[in-house]
Amino acid sequence: MANLAWQRELDRHIASLAERFDEWRRKKIDCFELNELIHKFHNGPSQEIWKKHNYFDADAIVAMAVASGILKKEEIPQDILQYIETEIKLYSRESEV
């Protein structure tokens, strides 16, 4: 489940970057702007996602993913969901602040 969360979160950001590649192909942005966007992606979302998925344990990652809508509660096996329910509530409250 943690790996699925990682993939989905990264997919979201890469999809946005892919749109910028499309703009470059249509000559709406130049290669320098695209290069800067790639650089910002690498130093921003890509690194943040990597850190999260390498510094937190799998339970916390899955709880954060549910709290942020990356994973749906229905996707989580019931035995795991019961175990992380408190963490989901904690991360849900943190995202409201």
C-alpha distances in whole Angstrom, upper triangle without the diagonal:
4,5,5,6,9,10,11,12,14,15,17,19,20,21,23,24,25,27,29,30,31,33,35,35,37,39,38,37,38,37,37,35,33,33,32,29,28,29,28,24,24,25,23,20,19,20,19,15,16,17,14,12,14,16,14,12,8,9,11,9,6,10,11,9,10,14,14,13,11,8,11,11,12,9,7,9,12,13,10,11,14,14,12,15,17,15,14,18,19,17,18,21,21,20,24,26
4,5,5,6,9,10,11,12,14,16,17,18,20,22,23,24,26,28,28,30,32,33,34,36,38,37,35,37,35,35,33,30,30,30,27,25,26,25,21,21,22,20,17,16,17,15,12,12,13,11,8,11,12,10,9,6,8,9,6,5,9,10,8,10,13,13,13,11,9,12,13,15,12,10,12,15,15,12,13,16,14,12,15,17,14,14,17,18,15,17,20,19,19,22,24
4,5,5,6,9,10,11,12,14,16,16,18,20,21,22,24,26,26,28,30,31,32,34,36,35,33,34,32,33,31,28,28,28,25,23,24,23,20,19,21,20,16,15,16,15,11,11,13,12,8,11,14,12,11,9,11,12,9,9,13,13,11,13,16,15,15,12,11,14,16,17,13,13,15,18,18,15,16,19,18,16,19,21,18,17,21,21,18,20,23,22,21,25,27
4,5,5,6,9,10,10,12,15,15,16,19,20,20,22,25,25,26,29,30,30,32,34,33,32,34,32,33,31,28,28,28,25,23,25,24,20,20,22,20,17,16,17,16,13,13,16,14,11,14,16,15,14,11,13,14,10,9,12,12,9,11,15,14,13,9,8,11,13,14,10,11,13,17,18,15,15,19,18,16,18,21,18,17,20,21,18,19,23,22,21,24,26
4,5,5,6,8,10,11,13,14,15,17,19,20,22,23,24,26,28,29,30,32,34,32,31,33,31,32,29,27,27,27,24,22,23,22,18,19,20,18,14,14,15,14,10,12,14,11,9,13,15,13,13,10,11,11,8,7,10,9,6,9,11,10,10,6,6,10,12,14,11,11,14,17,18,15,15,18,17,15,16,18,16,14,17,18,15,16,19,18,17,20,22
4,6,5,6,8,10,11,12,14,16,17,18,20,22,22,24,26,27,28,30,32,31,29,30,29,29,27,24,24,24,21,19,20,19,15,15,17,15,12,10,12,11,7,8,11,9,7,10,13,12,12,10,13,12,8,9,12,11,9,12,14,12,13,9,10,14,16,18,15,15,17,20,21,17,18,21,20,17,19,21,18,16,20,20,16,18,21,20,18,22,23
4,6,5,6,9,10,10,12,14,15,15,18,20,20,22,24,25,26,28,30,29,28,29,27,28,26,23,23,23,20,18,20,19,15,16,18,16,13,11,14,13,10,11,14,12,10,13,16,16,16,14,16,16,12,12,15,14,11,14,16,14,13,10,11,14,17,18,15,16,18,22,22,19,20,23,22,20,22,24,21,19,23,23,19,21,24,22,21,24,26
4,5,5,6,9,10,10,13,14,15,17,19,20,21,23,24,25,27,29,28,27,28,27,28,26,23,24,24,20,19,21,19,16,17,19,17,13,12,15,14,11,13,15,14,12,16,18,17,17,15,16,16,12,12,14,13,9,12,14,12,10,7,8,12,15,16,13,15,18,21,22,19,19,22,22,20,21,23,20,18,21,21,18,18,22,21,18,21,24
4,5,5,7,9,10,11,13,14,16,18,19,21,22,24,25,27,28,27,25,27,26,26,24,21,22,21,18,17,18,16,13,14,16,13,9,10,12,11,8,10,13,11,11,14,16,15,16,15,16,15,11,12,14,11,8,12,13,10,10,7,10,13,16,18,16,16,20,22,24,20,20,23,22,19,21,22,19,17,20,20,16,17,20,18,16,19,21
4,5,5,6,8,10,11,12,14,16,16,18,20,21,22,24,26,25,23,24,23,23,21,18,19,19,15,14,15,14,10,11,13,12,8,7,10,10,7,9,12,12,11,14,16,16,18,16,18,17,13,14,17,14,12,15,17,14,14,10,13,17,20,21,18,19,22,25,26,23,23,26,25,22,24,25,22,20,23,23,19,20,23,21,19,22,24
4,5,5,6,9,10,10,12,14,15,16,18,20,20,22,24,23,22,24,22,23,21,18,19,19,16,15,17,16,12,14,16,14,11,10,14,14,11,13,16,15,14,17,20,20,21,19,21,20,16,16,19,16,13,16,18,15,14,11,13,16,20,20,18,19,23,26,27,24,24,27,27,24,25,27,24,22,25,25,21,22,25,23,21,24,25
4,6,5,7,9,10,11,13,15,16,17,19,20,22,23,22,21,23,22,23,20,18,19,19,15,15,17,15,12,14,16,14,10,11,14,14,11,14,17,16,15,19,21,20,22,20,21,20,16,17,18,16,13,15,16,13,12,9,13,15,19,20,18,20,23,26,28,25,24,27,27,24,25,26,23,21,23,23,20,20,23,21,18,21,23
4,5,5,6,9,10,11,13,15,16,17,19,20,22,20,19,20,19,20,17,15,16,15,12,11,13,11,8,10,13,10,7,8,12,11,10,12,15,15,15,18,20,20,22,21,22,21,17,18,20,17,15,17,18,14,15,12,16,19,22,24,21,23,26,29,30,27,26,30,29,26,27,28,25,23,25,24,21,21,24,22,19,21,23
4,5,5,6,9,10,10,12,14,15,16,18,20,19,17,19,17,18,16,13,14,15,11,10,13,12,8,10,13,12,9,9,13,14,12,14,17,17,17,19,22,22,24,22,24,23,19,20,22,20,17,20,21,18,17,15,17,21,24,25,23,24,28,30,32,29,28,32,31,28,29,31,27,25,28,28,24,24,27,25,22,25,27
4,5,5,6,9,10,11,13,14,15,17,19,17,17,19,18,20,17,14,16,16,13,12,15,15,11,14,17,15,12,13,16,17,15,17,20,20,19,22,25,25,26,24,26,25,21,21,23,21,18,20,21,18,17,14,17,20,24,24,22,24,28,31,32,29,29,32,32,29,30,31,28,26,29,29,25,25,28,26,23,25,27
4,5,5,7,9,10,11,13,15,16,17,15,15,17,17,17,15,12,14,14,10,11,14,12,10,13,15,13,11,12,16,16,15,17,20,20,20,23,25,25,27,26,27,26,22,23,24,21,19,21,22,18,17,16,19,22,25,26,25,27,30,33,34,31,30,34,33,30,31,32,29,27,29,29,25,24,27,25,22,24,25
4,5,5,7,9,10,11,13,14,15,14,13,14,13,14,12,9,11,11,8,7,11,10,8,11,13,12,11,11,15,16,15,17,20,20,20,23,25,26,28,27,29,27,23,24,26,23,21,24,24,21,20,18,21,24,28,29,27,29,32,35,36,33,32,36,35,32,33,34,31,29,31,31,27,27,29,27,24,27,28
4,5,5,6,9,10,11,13,14,14,13,14,14,16,14,10,12,14,10,10,14,14,11,13,17,16,14,14,18,19,18,19,22,23,22,25,27,28,30,28,30,29,25,26,28,25,23,25,26,22,22,19,22,25,29,29,27,29,32,35,37,34,33,37,37,34,35,36,33,31,33,33,29,29,32,30,27,29,31
4,5,5,6,9,10,11,12,11,11,14,14,16,13,10,14,14,11,12,15,15,13,16,18,17,16,16,20,21,20,22,25,25,25,28,30,30,32,31,32,31,27,28,29,26,24,26,27,23,22,20,23,26,29,30,28,31,34,37,39,36,35,38,38,35,36,37,34,32,34,34,30,29,32,30,27,29,30
4,5,5,6,9,10,10,9,8,10,10,12,9,7,10,11,8,9,13,12,11,14,17,16,15,16,19,20,20,22,24,25,26,28,30,31,33,32,34,32,28,29,31,28,26,28,28,25,24,22,26,28,32,33,31,33,37,39,41,38,37,40,40,37,38,39,35,33,35,35,31,31,33,31,28,30,31
4,5,5,6,9,10,10,9,10,9,12,10,7,10,12,10,10,13,14,13,15,18,18,17,17,20,22,21,22,25,26,26,28,31,32,34,33,35,33,30,31,32,30,27,30,30,27,26,24,27,30,33,34,32,34,37,40,42,39,38,42,41,38,39,41,37,35,37,37,33,33,36,34,31,33,34
4,5,5,6,9,9,9,11,12,14,13,10,13,15,13,13,17,17,16,18,21,21,20,20,23,25,24,25,28,29,29,31,34,34,36,35,37,35,32,32,34,31,29,31,31,28,27,25,28,30,34,34,32,35,38,41,43,40,39,43,43,40,40,42,39,36,39,39,35,34,37,35,32,34,35
4,5,5,6,5,6,9,10,13,10,9,13,14,12,13,17,17,16,19,21,21,20,21,24,25,25,27,29,30,30,33,35,35,38,36,38,37,33,34,35,32,30,32,32,29,28,27,30,32,36,36,35,37,40,43,45,42,41,45,45,41,42,43,40,38,39,39,36,35,37,35,32,34,35
4,5,5,6,5,6,7,10,9,7,10,12,11,12,15,16,16,18,20,21,21,21,24,25,25,27,29,30,31,33,35,36,38,37,39,38,34,35,37,34,32,34,35,31,30,29,32,34,38,39,37,39,42,45,47,44,43,46,46,43,44,45,42,39,41,41,37,37,39,37,34,36,37
4,5,8,8,9,9,13,12,10,13,16,14,15,18,19,19,20,23,23,23,23,26,28,27,28,31,32,32,34,37,38,40,39,41,39,36,36,38,36,33,36,36,33,32,30,33,35,39,39,37,39,43,46,47,44,44,48,47,44,45,46,43,41,43,43,39,39,41,40,36,38,39
4,6,8,10,11,14,13,12,15,17,16,17,20,21,21,23,26,25,25,25,28,30,29,31,34,35,35,37,39,40,42,41,43,41,38,38,40,37,35,37,37,33,33,31,34,36,40,40,38,41,44,47,49,46,45,49,49,46,46,48,45,42,44,44,40,40,42,40,37,39,40
4,5,6,9,12,11,11,14,16,15,16,19,20,20,23,25,25,25,25,28,30,30,31,34,35,36,37,40,41,43,42,44,42,39,40,41,38,36,38,39,35,34,33,36,38,42,43,41,43,46,49,51,48,47,51,50,47,48,49,46,44,45,45,41,41,43,41,38,39,40
4,7,10,12,10,10,14,15,14,16,18,19,19,22,24,23,23,24,27,28,29,30,33,34,34,36,38,39,42,41,42,41,37,38,39,36,34,36,36,32,32,31,34,36,40,41,39,42,45,48,50,47,45,49,49,45,46,47,44,41,43,43,39,38,40,38,35,36,37
4,7,8,6,7,10,11,11,13,15,15,16,19,20,20,21,22,24,26,26,28,30,31,32,34,36,37,40,39,41,39,36,37,38,35,33,35,35,32,32,30,33,36,40,41,39,41,44,47,49,46,45,48,48,44,45,46,42,40,42,41,38,37,39,37,34,35,36
4,5,5,6,9,10,11,13,14,16,17,19,20,21,22,22,25,27,27,28,31,32,33,34,36,38,40,40,42,40,37,38,40,36,35,38,37,34,34,32,36,38,42,43,41,43,46,49,50,47,46,50,49,46,47,47,44,42,44,43,39,40,41,39,36,38,38
4,6,5,6,9,10,10,12,14,15,16,18,19,21,20,23,25,25,26,28,30,31,32,34,36,39,38,41,39,35,37,39,35,34,37,37,33,34,32,35,38,41,42,40,42,45,48,49,46,45,49,48,45,46,47,43,41,44,43,39,39,41,38,36,38,38
4,5,5,6,9,10,10,12,14,15,16,18,20,20,21,24,25,25,27,29,30,31,33,35,38,38,40,38,35,37,38,35,34,37,37,33,34,32,35,38,42,43,41,42,46,48,49,46,46,49,48,44,46,46,42,41,43,42,38,39,40,37,35,37,37
4,5,5,6,9,10,11,12,14,15,16,17,18,20,22,23,24,26,28,29,30,32,33,36,36,38,36,33,35,36,32,31,34,34,30,31,29,33,36,39,40,39,40,43,46,47,44,43,46,45,42,43,43,40,38,40,39,35,36,37,34,31,34,33
4,5,5,6,9,10,10,12,14,15,16,16,18,20,21,22,24,26,27,28,30,32,34,34,36,34,31,32,34,31,29,32,32,28,29,27,30,33,37,38,36,37,41,43,45,41,41,44,43,40,41,42,38,37,39,38,34,34,36,33,31,33,33
4,5,5,6,9,10,11,12,14,15,15,17,19,20,21,23,25,26,27,28,30,33,33,36,34,30,32,34,31,29,33,33,29,30,28,31,34,38,39,37,38,41,44,45,41,41,44,43,40,41,42,38,37,39,38,34,35,37,34,31,34,34
4,5,5,6,9,10,10,12,14,14,16,18,19,20,22,24,25,26,27,29,32,32,35,32,29,31,33,29,28,32,31,28,29,27,30,34,37,39,36,37,41,43,44,41,40,43,42,39,40,40,37,35,37,36,32,33,34,31,29,31,31
4,5,5,6,9,10,10,11,12,14,16,17,18,20,21,23,24,26,27,30,30,32,30,27,29,30,26,25,28,28,24,25,23,27,30,33,35,33,34,38,40,41,38,37,40,39,36,37,37,34,32,34,33,29,30,31,29,26,28,28
4,5,5,6,9,10,11,10,12,15,15,16,18,20,21,22,24,26,28,28,31,29,25,27,29,26,24,28,28,25,25,23,26,29,33,34,32,33,36,39,40,36,36,39,38,35,36,37,33,32,34,33,29,30,32,29,27,30,30
4,5,5,6,8,10,10,11,14,15,15,17,19,20,21,23,25,28,28,31,28,25,28,29,26,25,29,28,25,27,24,28,31,34,36,34,34,37,40,41,37,37,40,38,35,37,37,33,32,34,33,29,30,32,29,27,30,29
4,5,5,6,8,9,10,12,13,15,16,18,19,20,22,23,26,27,29,26,24,26,27,24,23,26,26,22,24,22,26,29,32,34,32,32,36,38,39,35,35,38,36,33,34,34,31,30,31,30,26,27,29,25,23,26,26
4,6,5,6,6,8,10,11,12,14,15,17,18,20,21,24,24,26,24,21,23,24,21,20,23,23,20,21,19,22,26,29,31,28,29,32,35,36,32,32,35,34,30,32,32,28,27,29,28,24,25,27,24,22,25,25
4,6,7,5,6,9,10,10,12,14,15,16,18,20,23,23,26,23,21,23,25,22,21,24,25,22,23,20,23,27,30,32,29,30,33,35,36,32,32,35,34,30,32,32,29,28,30,29,25,27,28,25,24,27,27
4,7,6,6,8,11,11,11,14,16,16,17,19,23,23,26,23,21,24,25,21,21,25,24,22,24,22,25,28,31,33,31,31,34,36,36,33,33,35,34,30,32,32,28,28,30,28,24,26,27,24,23,26,25
4,6,6,6,9,10,11,12,14,16,16,18,21,22,24,21,18,21,22,19,18,22,21,18,20,19,22,25,28,30,28,28,32,34,34,30,30,33,31,28,29,29,25,25,26,25,21,23,24,21,19,22,22
4,6,5,6,8,10,10,12,14,15,16,19,19,21,19,16,18,19,16,15,19,18,15,17,15,18,22,24,27,24,25,28,30,31,27,27,30,28,25,26,26,23,22,24,23,19,20,22,19,17,20,20
4,6,5,6,9,10,11,12,14,16,18,18,21,19,16,18,20,17,16,20,20,17,19,16,19,22,25,27,25,25,28,30,31,27,27,30,29,25,27,28,24,23,26,24,21,22,24,22,20,23,24
4,5,5,6,9,10,10,12,14,17,18,20,18,15,18,20,17,17,21,21,18,20,18,20,24,26,29,26,26,29,31,31,27,27,30,28,25,27,27,23,23,25,24,20,22,24,21,20,23,23
4,5,5,6,9,10,10,12,15,16,18,15,13,16,17,14,14,18,17,15,17,15,18,22,24,26,24,24,27,29,29,25,25,27,26,22,24,24,20,20,22,20,17,19,20,17,16,20,19
4,5,5,6,9,10,11,13,13,16,13,10,13,15,12,11,15,15,13,15,13,15,19,21,23,21,20,23,26,26,22,22,25,23,20,22,22,19,18,21,19,16,18,20,17,16,20,20
4,5,5,6,8,10,13,13,16,14,11,14,16,14,14,18,18,17,18,15,17,21,23,25,22,22,24,27,27,23,24,26,24,21,24,24,20,20,23,22,18,21,23,20,19,23,23
4,5,5,6,8,11,13,15,13,11,15,16,14,14,18,18,17,19,17,19,22,24,26,24,23,25,27,27,23,23,26,23,21,23,23,19,19,22,20,17,20,21,18,18,22,22
4,6,5,6,9,10,12,9,7,11,12,10,11,14,15,14,16,14,15,19,20,23,21,19,22,24,23,20,20,22,20,17,19,19,15,16,18,16,13,16,18,16,15,19,19
4,6,6,8,8,11,9,7,10,12,11,11,14,15,15,16,14,15,18,19,22,19,18,20,22,22,18,19,21,19,17,19,20,16,16,19,18,15,18,20,18,18,22,22
4,6,8,9,12,11,10,13,15,14,14,18,19,18,20,17,18,22,22,25,22,20,22,25,24,20,21,23,21,18,21,21,18,19,22,20,18,21,23,20,21,24,25
4,7,9,12,10,9,13,14,13,15,18,18,18,20,18,19,22,23,26,23,21,23,25,24,20,21,23,20,17,20,20,16,18,20,18,16,20,21,18,19,23,23
4,7,8,6,6,10,11,10,12,15,15,16,18,16,17,19,20,22,20,18,20,21,20,16,17,19,16,14,17,16,12,14,17,15,13,17,18,16,17,21,21
4,6,6,6,9,10,11,12,15,16,17,18,17,16,19,18,21,19,16,17,19,17,13,15,17,13,12,15,15,12,14,17,15,14,17,19,18,19,22,23
4,5,5,6,8,10,10,12,14,15,16,14,13,16,15,18,15,13,14,16,14,11,12,15,12,10,14,15,12,13,16,16,14,17,19,18,19,22,24
4,5,5,6,9,10,11,12,14,15,14,13,14,13,16,14,11,12,13,12,8,9,11,8,6,10,11,8,10,13,13,12,14,17,16,17,20,22
4,5,5,6,8,10,10,12,14,13,13,15,14,17,16,13,15,16,15,11,12,13,11,8,10,10,7,8,11,10,9,12,14,13,14,17,18
4,5,5,6,9,10,11,12,10,10,13,13,16,14,12,15,16,16,12,12,15,13,10,12,13,10,10,13,12,10,13,15,14,14,18,19
4,5,5,6,9,10,10,9,8,10,10,12,11,9,11,13,13,9,9,12,11,8,10,12,9,8,12,12,10,12,15,15,15,18,20
4,5,5,6,9,10,10,9,10,9,13,12,10,12,13,13,10,9,11,10,6,7,9,6,5,8,9,7,9,12,12,12,15,17
4,5,5,6,8,8,9,11,11,15,14,13,16,17,17,14,12,15,14,10,11,11,8,6,9,9,6,8,11,10,9,13,15
4,5,5,6,5,5,8,10,13,11,11,14,16,17,13,12,15,15,11,12,14,11,8,12,12,9,10,13,13,11,14,17
4,5,5,6,5,6,6,10,9,9,12,13,15,12,10,13,13,10,10,12,10,7,9,11,9,8,12,13,11,14,17
4,6,8,8,9,9,13,13,12,16,16,17,15,12,14,15,11,10,11,9,5,7,8,6,5,9,9,8,10,13
4,6,8,9,11,14,14,14,18,19,20,17,15,18,18,14,14,15,12,9,11,11,8,7,10,10,8,10,13
4,5,6,9,11,11,12,16,17,19,17,14,18,18,15,14,16,14,11,13,14,11,10,13,14,11,13,16
4,7,10,12,11,12,15,17,19,16,15,18,18,15,16,17,15,12,15,16,13,12,16,16,13,16,19
4,7,8,7,8,12,14,16,13,12,15,16,13,13,16,14,11,14,16,13,13,17,17,15,17,20
4,5,5,7,11,12,15,13,11,14,15,13,13,16,15,11,14,16,14,13,17,18,16,18,21
4,5,5,8,9,12,10,7,10,12,11,10,13,13,10,12,15,14,13,16,18,17,18,22
4,6,8,8,12,11,9,12,14,13,13,16,16,13,16,19,18,16,20,22,20,22,25
4,6,9,12,10,9,13,14,13,14,17,16,14,17,19,18,17,21,22,21,23,26
4,6,8,7,6,10,11,10,11,14,14,12,15,17,16,16,20,21,20,22,25
4,6,5,6,9,10,11,12,15,15,14,17,19,19,19,22,24,23,26,28
4,5,5,6,9,10,10,14,15,14,16,19,19,19,22,23,24,25,28
4,6,5,7,9,10,13,14,14,17,19,19,20,23,24,25,26,29
4,5,5,6,9,11,11,11,14,16,16,17,20,21,22,24,26
4,5,5,6,9,10,9,12,14,14,14,17,19,19,21,24
4,6,5,8,10,10,12,14,15,16,18,20,21,22,25
4,6,8,9,10,12,13,14,16,18,19,20,22,24
4,6,5,6,9,10,11,12,14,15,17,19,21
4,5,5,6,9,10,11,13,14,16,17,19
4,5,5,6,9,10,11,13,15,16,17
4,5,5,6,8,10,11,12,14,16
4,5,5,6,9,10,11,13,15
4,6,5,6,9,10,11,13
4,5,5,6,9,10,11
4,5,5,6,9,10
4,5,5,7,9
4,5,5,7
4,5,5
4,6
4
